[in-house]
Amino acid sequence: VDANMEEESTKLQALQVQQQLGIQALSIANSSTQNILSLFR
C-alpha cells in the first residue's frame, strides 16, 4: 500500500507541475500578445 501511495503522490505532483507550467505559458503568451498589439498602436 505504501509504495502505491508514493506512486500516486508522485503522479499528483507531476500533474501539478504541468498545470503550473501551463498557466505560466498562457500568461507569457498573453503578455507577449499585448506587447505585439501595443506595437501597432
Backbone hydrogen bonds in HBPLUS format (Angstrom, degrees):
<---DONOR---> <-ACCEPTOR-->    atom                        ^
c    i                          cat <-CA-CA->   ^        H-A-AA   ^      H-
h    n   atom  resd res      DA  || num        DHA   H-A  angle D-A-AA Bond
n    s   type  num  typ     dist DA aas  dist angle  dist       angle   num
A0005-MET N   A0001-VAL O   2.95 MM   4  6.26 156.7  2.01 153.6 160.0     1
A0006-GLU N   A0002-ASP O   2.96 MM   4  6.23 155.9  2.01 150.8 157.5     2
A0007-GLU N   A0003-ALA O   2.96 MM   4  6.22 154.5  2.02 145.8 152.7     3
A0008-GLU N   A0004-ASN O   2.92 MM   4  6.20 161.2  1.95 151.9 156.7     4
A0009-SER N   A0005-MET O   2.91 MM   4  6.15 158.2  1.96 149.1 154.8     5
A0010-THR N   A0006-GLU O   2.95 MM   4  6.16 146.9  2.06 143.4 152.7     6
A0011-LYS N   A0007-GLU O   2.93 MM   4  6.24 157.5  1.98 150.8 156.8     7
A0012-LEU N   A0008-GLU O   2.90 MM   4  6.14 157.9  1.95 148.2 154.5     8
A0013-GLN N   A0009-SER O   2.94 MM   4  6.11 158.4  1.98 142.9 148.3     9
A0014-ALA N   A0010-THR O   2.98 MM   4  6.21 158.8  2.02 148.4 154.2    10
A0015-LEU N   A0011-LYS O   2.95 MM   4  6.25 156.7  2.01 150.1 156.3    11
A0016-GLN N   A0012-LEU O   2.93 MM   4  6.21 157.0  1.98 150.6 157.0    12
A0017-VAL N   A0013-GLN O   2.92 MM   4  6.19 156.9  1.98 151.8 157.8    13
A0018-GLN N   A0014-ALA O   2.97 MM   4  6.23 162.4  2.00 149.6 154.3    14
A0019-GLN N   A0015-LEU O   2.90 MM   4  6.12 153.7  1.96 147.4 154.9    15
A0020-GLN N   A0016-GLN O   2.93 MM   4  6.20 158.9  1.98 149.0 154.2    16
A0021-LEU N   A0017-VAL O   2.90 MM   4  6.16 161.2  1.93 153.9 159.2    17
A0022-GLY N   A0018-GLN O   2.88 MM   4  6.07 152.8  1.95 145.0 152.8    18
A0023-ILE N   A0019-GLN O   2.94 MM   4  6.23 154.9  2.01 149.4 155.7    19
A0024-GLN N   A0020-GLN O   2.91 MM   4  6.17 160.1  1.95 150.3 155.9    20
A0025-ALA N   A0021-LEU O   2.84 MM   4  6.04 161.8  1.87 150.2 155.3    21
A0026-LEU N   A0022-GLY O   2.97 MM   4  6.18 156.9  2.02 145.6 151.6    22
A0027-SER N   A0023-ILE O   2.98 MM   4  6.26 160.9  2.02 150.4 155.1    23
A0028-ILE N   A0024-GLN O   2.87 MM   4  6.10 154.6  1.94 152.4 159.9    24
A0029-ALA N   A0025-ALA O   2.87 MM   4  6.05 165.7  1.89 150.8 155.1    25
A0030-ASN N   A0026-LEU O   2.83 MM   4  5.97 155.6  1.89 146.8 154.3    26
A0031-SER N   A0027-SER O   2.92 MM   4  6.07 161.7  1.96 144.0 148.4    27
A0032-SER N   A0028-ILE O   2.90 MM   4  6.09 156.9  1.95 152.1 158.7    28
A0033-THR N   A0029-ALA O   3.00 MM   4  6.14 147.0  2.11 141.6 150.3    29
A0034-GLN N   A0030-ASN O   3.10 MM   4  6.42 153.7  2.17 144.9 151.8    30
A0035-ASN N   A0031-SER O   2.99 MM   4  6.29 154.2  2.06 144.2 151.0    31
A0036-ILE N   A0032-SER O   2.94 MM   4  6.18 159.7  1.98 147.5 152.3    32
A0037-LEU N   A0033-THR O   2.91 MM   4  6.13 164.2  1.93 152.7 157.1    33
A0038-SER N   A0034-GLN O   2.95 MM   4  6.16 150.9  2.03 146.3 154.3    34
A0039-LEU N   A0035-ASN O   3.25 MM   4  6.56 132.4  2.49 138.9 150.3    35
A0039-LEU N   A0036-ILE O   3.09 MM   3  5.27 136.5  2.29 100.0 112.0    36
A0040-PHE N   A0037-LEU O   3.08 MM   3  5.46 138.1  2.26 105.7 116.4    37
A0041-ARG N   A0038-SER O   3.34 MM   3  5.32 158.4  2.39  98.9 105.2    38
